[in-house]
Amino acid sequence: MDKVALAVTDGMLHFELSVASEVFGGAPYDLTVCGPGPVRVGRFRLEPDAGLDGLRDAGTVIVPGWADVDVDPPVELVDAVRAAHEARARVASLCTGAFVLAAAGLLDGRRATTHWAHTDVLAARHPLVEVDPDVLYVDNGTVLTSAGKAAAMDLCLHMVRLDHGSAFANTVARRLVVPPHRAGGQAQFVTAPVPARDDHPLADLLPWVIERLDQPLTVEDLARRANMSSRHLGRHFRSVTGTTPLQWLLNQRIRRAQELLESTGDSVDAVAEATGMGTATTLRRHFNRTLGVPPDAYRRTFRRTRAAAG
């Protein structure tokens, strides 16, 4: 998966192209820009590294946003993306790049998303696609789609996390000065709202909590630490993280459990204790409800993904 190809032609959106280039443009990834020749991307002229046939040699193919959804994408681009998927590449679209994947038939019978302003158009033009307008991105395994603009970053970081784990994805996010996780409708993949700024009223409290996830913290404990009432604390949490104190705390516990399941051989009981869940039964219930899979299955899936990437 670390050999990444960026598919470009005239009519692509430069923001999404830049996002993919920033995330996958350094080690351990090997990024190649593939296009039919010099292309115009917004107000910029781009010189690809290889032709569109280079997509077939990639483990991951990324299709940036398509500028005009009322215009059919070039046949040569559609054919090249389809051929890459048939050659077992993981194919991801950013924003309106979903229209390219749909034209290639890769979204037929699959759940997908795109920029909210164009979900109705995508659904009408491609009725075999199950269009979900309420998520940041959708991961179907070998076919992935993101919603508009900033959600392109969410999907790219999700793929980095699948390939190389949470710690590395967090490092990439810090370098780009973006949250490693954002709240969203697709809870299986975006579970931990993280403030993008560090000058908010909870700036001292949140790191304190994260260092004590193994302890049985309550909302009252958090309120006392923050020196405010529980109601006042709740208002600040909603403003800063977009969720309640208890939900944020649960999200942090689950995110820590994910990291431990990915990076250690600790038993589920040990992970439950280390994350403040108490028992394996409690961890399994919350983990399965939030992510849609039990901890053991999550660990097996992650290790298979890492083995395939390696």
URTA-V911409 format. One record per residue. N is the residue number from 1. RES is the residue in three letters. OMEGA is omega in whole degrees, -180 to 180 (NA if undefined). D_CENTER is the distance of its C-alpha to the mean C-alpha in whole Angstrom. Layout:
# URTA-V911409
N_RES_OMEGA_D_CENTER ; N_RES_OMEGA_D_CENTER
This chain:
# URTA-V911409
1_MET_-174_15 ; 2_ASP_174_16 ; 3_LYS_-172_18 ; 4_VAL_177_16 ; 5_ALA_178_18 ; 6_LEU_-176_17 ; 7_ALA_-178_19 ; 8_VAL_170_21 ; 9_THR_172_24 ; 10_ASP_176_26 ; 11_GLY_176_25 ; 12_MET_177_21 ; 13_LEU_-173_19 ; 14_HIS_-179_19 ; 15_PHE_-178_17 ; 16_GLU_177_14 ; 17_LEU_-180_16 ; 18_SER_178_16 ; 19_VAL_-179_13 ; 20_ALA_180_12 ; 21_SER_180_15 ; 22_GLU_-176_15 ; 23_VAL_-173_12 ; 24_PHE_-174_13 ; 25_GLY_179_17 ; 26_GLY_-180_18 ; 27_ALA_7_19 ; 28_PRO_-177_18 ; 29_TYR_175_17 ; 30_ASP_-173_19 ; 31_LEU_175_19 ; 32_THR_176_21 ; 33_VAL_-176_21 ; 34_CYS_179_23 ; 35_GLY_-177_25 ; 36_PRO_-176_29 ; 37_GLY_177_30 ; 38_PRO_-176_30 ; 39_VAL_177_28 ; 40_ARG_179_28 ; 41_VAL_-173_24 ; 42_GLY_179_25 ; 43_ARG_-176_28 ; 44_PHE_175_27 ; 45_ARG_-174_28 ; 46_LEU_177_26 ; 47_GLU_180_28 ; 48_PRO_177_26 ; 49_ASP_-175_26 ; 50_ALA_177_27 ; 51_GLY_-179_28 ; 52_LEU_177_25 ; 53_ASP_177_27 ; 54_GLY_179_25 ; 55_LEU_-176_22 ; 56_ARG_-179_24 ; 57_ASP_-175_24 ; 58_ALA_172_20 ; 59_GLY_178_18 ; 60_THR_177_15 ; 61_VAL_180_15 ; 62_ILE_179_13 ; 63_VAL_180_15 ; 64_PRO_-179_15 ; 65_GLY_178_16 ; 66_TRP_-167_20 ; 67_ALA_-174_22 ; 68_ASP_-176_24 ; 69_VAL_176_23 ; 70_ASP_179_27 ; 71_VAL_179_28 ; 72_ASP_177_27 ; 73_PRO_-178_25 ; 74_PRO_-179_27 ; 75_VAL_-178_28 ; 76_GLU_177_28 ; 77_LEU_-180_24 ; 78_VAL_-179_24 ; 79_ASP_-178_26 ; 80_ALA_179_24 ; 81_VAL_178_21 ; 82_ARG_-179_22 ; 83_ALA_179_24 ; 84_ALA_179_21 ; 85_HIS_178_20 ; 86_GLU_177_23 ; 87_ALA_172_24 ; 88_ARG_175_21 ; 89_ALA_168_18 ; 90_ARG_-175_14 ; 91_VAL_-179_14 ; 92_ALA_175_11 ; 93_SER_177_12 ; 94_LEU_178_11 ; 95_CYS_-176_13 ; 96_THR_170_16 ; 97_GLY_177_16 ; 98_ALA_179_15 ; 99_PHE_176_19 ; 100_VAL_179_20 ; 101_LEU_179_18 ; 102_ALA_178_20 ; 103_ALA_178_23 ; 104_ALA_180_23 ; 105_GLY_-176_23 ; 106_LEU_-178_19 ; 107_LEU_-180_18 ; 108_ASP_180_21 ; 109_GLY_-179_21 ; 110_ARG_172_18 ; 111_ARG_-177_15 ; 112_ALA_176_14 ; 113_THR_175_13 ; 114_THR_179_14 ; 115_HIS_-174_15 ; 116_TRP_-178_17 ; 117_ALA_-175_20 ; 118_HIS_-179_20 ; 119_THR_179_19 ; 120_ASP_179_23 ; 121_VAL_180_24 ; 122_LEU_-179_21 ; 123_ALA_-179_22 ; 124_ALA_-177_26 ; 125_ARG_-178_26 ; 126_HIS_-173_24 ; 127_PRO_178_25 ; 128_LEU_-180_24 ; 129_VAL_175_20 ; 130_GLU_-174_19 ; 131_VAL_179_18 ; 132_ASP_-177_16 ; 133_PRO_-169_16 ; 134_ASP_-177_14 ; 135_VAL_177_11 ; 136_LEU_176_8 ; 137_TYR_180_7 ; 138_VAL_179_8 ; 139_ASP_176_8 ; 140_ASN_-179_12 ; 141_GLY_180_12 ; 142_THR_178_14 ; 143_VAL_-177_13 ; 144_LEU_179_10 ; 145_THR_178_10 ; 146_SER_172_8 ; 147_ALA_-170_10 ; 148_GLY_169_13 ; 149_LYS_-173_13 ; 150_ALA_179_11 ; 151_ALA_175_8 ; 152_ALA_177_8 ; 153_MET_178_7 ; 154_ASP_-179_4 ; 155_LEU_-180_3 ; 156_CYS_179_6 ; 157_LEU_175_5 ; 158_HIS_180_3 ; 159_MET_177_6 ; 160_VAL_-180_8 ; 161_ARG_176_8 ; 162_LEU_-176_9 ; 163_ASP_-168_12 ; 164_HIS_174_13 ; 165_GLY_-175_12 ; 166_SER_-176_11 ; 167_ALA_-179_14 ; 168_PHE_178_14 ; 169_ALA_178_10 ; 170_ASN_177_12 ; 171_THR_178_15 ; 172_VAL_-180_13 ; 173_ALA_178_11 ; 174_ARG_179_15 ; 175_ARG_-179_16 ; 176_LEU_179_15 ; 177_VAL_176_16 ; 178_VAL_177_12 ; 179_PRO_178_11 ; 180_PRO_179_9 ; 181_HIS_172_8 ; 182_ARG_176_9 ; 183_ALA_179_11 ; 184_GLY_-176_10 ; 185_GLY_-177_12 ; 186_GLN_-170_10 ; 187_ALA_-178_11 ; 188_GLN_-174_10 ; 189_PHE_-178_7 ; 190_VAL_-168_7 ; 191_THR_-170_10 ; 192_ALA_177_12 ; 193_PRO_180_13 ; 194_VAL_-179_14 ; 195_PRO_179_16 ; 196_ALA_-179_16 ; 197_ARG_-179_20 ; 198_ASP_180_22 ; 199_ASP_-179_25 ; 200_HIS_-176_25 ; 201_PRO_-178_27 ; 202_LEU_-174_25 ; 203_ALA_179_25 ; 204_ASP_-175_27 ; 205_LEU_-172_26 ; 206_LEU_177_23 ; 207_PRO_178_23 ; 208_TRP_179_26 ; 209_VAL_-176_25 ; 210_ILE_178_22 ; 211_GLU_-175_25 ; 212_ARG_-178_26 ; 213_LEU_179_24 ; 214_ASP_-178_27 ; 215_GLN_-178_29 ; 216_PRO_-177_30 ; 217_LEU_176_29 ; 218_THR_176_30 ; 219_VAL_179_29 ; 220_GLU_177_33 ; 221_ASP_-180_32 ; 222_LEU_-179_29 ; 223_ALA_178_32 ; 224_ARG_180_34 ; 225_ARG_-179_32 ; 226_ALA_180_31 ; 227_ASN_177_35 ; 228_MET_179_34 ; 229_SER_179_35 ; 230_SER_180_32 ; 231_ARG_179_32 ; 232_HIS_178_32 ; 233_LEU_180_29 ; 234_GLY_179_27 ; 235_ARG_179_27 ; 236_HIS_179_26 ; 237_PHE_-180_23 ; 238_ARG_-178_22 ; 239_SER_-173_23 ; 240_VAL_-174_21 ; 241_THR_-179_18 ; 242_GLY_-179_18 ; 243_THR_-178_19 ; 244_THR_178_22 ; 245_PRO_-179_23 ; 246_LEU_180_23 ; 247_GLN_177_20 ; 248_TRP_180_19 ; 249_LEU_178_21 ; 250_LEU_178_20 ; 251_ASN_179_16 ; 252_GLN_178_17 ; 253_ARG_-180_19 ; 254_ILE_178_16 ; 255_ARG_176_14 ; 256_ARG_178_17 ; 257_ALA_177_18 ; 258_GLN_-179_15 ; 259_GLU_180_16 ; 260_LEU_178_19 ; 261_LEU_-180_19 ; 262_GLU_-166_17 ; 263_SER_-179_19 ; 264_THR_174_23 ; 265_GLY_-179_25 ; 266_ASP_177_26 ; 267_SER_178_27 ; 268_VAL_177_25 ; 269_ASP_-180_28 ; 270_ALA_178_28 ; 271_VAL_179_24 ; 272_ALA_180_25 ; 273_GLU_-178_28 ; 274_ALA_-178_26 ; 275_THR_177_23 ; 276_GLY_179_26 ; 277_MET_177_25 ; 278_GLY_-177_29 ; 279_THR_178_29 ; 280_ALA_179_27 ; 281_THR_179_28 ; 282_THR_179_26 ; 283_LEU_-179_23 ; 284_ARG_-178_23 ; 285_ARG_-178_23 ; 286_HIS_-180_21 ; 287_PHE_-179_18 ; 288_ASN_-180_19 ; 289_ARG_-176_19 ; 290_THR_-174_16 ; 291_LEU_178_14 ; 292_GLY_177_16 ; 293_VAL_176_17 ; 294_PRO_-177_20 ; 295_PRO_-178_19 ; 296_ASP_179_22 ; 297_ALA_178_20 ; 298_TYR_-180_16 ; 299_ARG_180_18 ; 300_ARG_-180_20 ; 301_THR_-179_16 ; 302_PHE_-178_15 ; 303_ARG_175_18 ; 304_ARG_180_18 ; 305_THR_180_15 ; 306_ARG_180_16 ; 307_ALA_179_20 ; 308_ALA_-180_19 ; 309_ALA_-178_17 ; 310_GLY_NA_20
